[in-house]
Amino acid sequence: MDSLTGFKVKKFLVTSQLAFYIERVQKVEISFVSADASAVTASIKIPYTEFVREHRIGVVNNNGHYAIFNIDLPEFSDIPGLEMSDEEIFSIGSQVASLGFSGGCSNLSLTTGIISSMVTNSKGIRFINFDGHTSYGNSGAPLIDPITSKVIGIVTRRYTPAAQAYKQLLEIISTNLEELKKVEGKVKFGDIDPIQVLIANQNQFKHLATSIYKHSVSSNSQAITLDKIISFFDDSKIFNQKQDALSEEVDLYQR
């Protein structure tokens, strides 16, 4: 089982871009909890292929570290949504809070911290670094300004030190397994194939690494800013974009 955190904005579910790429999954469950952070108030289960094919909004590979799904369903009509902030400048030292499902737990957890820095990657994507603790399952969680109660970022663990170390370790183990399988069965000591023992050993390391990663906590946390997503939820901007597009079409027709 894999898990992510998400939040409702209008009739949409916002979560991590990882939701597009979960491997070997058959079904997805979307659940919202009440104010006690554990009692489920609304939930649905649907096939994962249907979830991605029929509810996905926008381009899959958006380089934005977020995913949007249409959840305009009767089950979620009474679920209140969060509001996104259009602020673009954030002060170092400002307090922030995050709500996420840690380590696949069924209860929602509140994490607080301060903004420690702002980072822009080579693709121009901006990130908010904050010192609040995040763990496996927190990807897609809202980063909230406690003063305005608005969302200012979406938590991502893709580039945390723990995630990078885990990724590198899995690559090493995968390389080892590929090399071992090339010589599997070629050497035997009695009835024992030492290569099979080494393969089993590597698979145990892989399982252990995954378990450690899922239970690790990072204090160097990141959230992507809303620069690439805010316009999707801004009705006035969407209207203006449609009007501009219509004007361009009329202009081309007149020419």
Buried (B, 14 or more C-beta within 10 A) or exposed (E): EBBBBBBBBBEBBBBBBBBBEBEEBEEBEBEBBEEEEEEEBBEBEBEBEEBBEEBBEEEEEBEBBBBBBEBEBEEBEEBEBBEBBEEEEBEEEBBBBBBBBBBBEEEBBEBBBEBBEBEEEEEEBBBBBBBBBBBBBBBBBBBBBEEEEBBBBBBBBBBBEBBEBBEEBBEBBEEBBEEBEEEBEEEEEEEEBEBBEBBEEBEEBBEEBBEEBBEBBBBBBBBBBBEBBBBBBBEEEEEEEEEEEEEEEEEEEEE
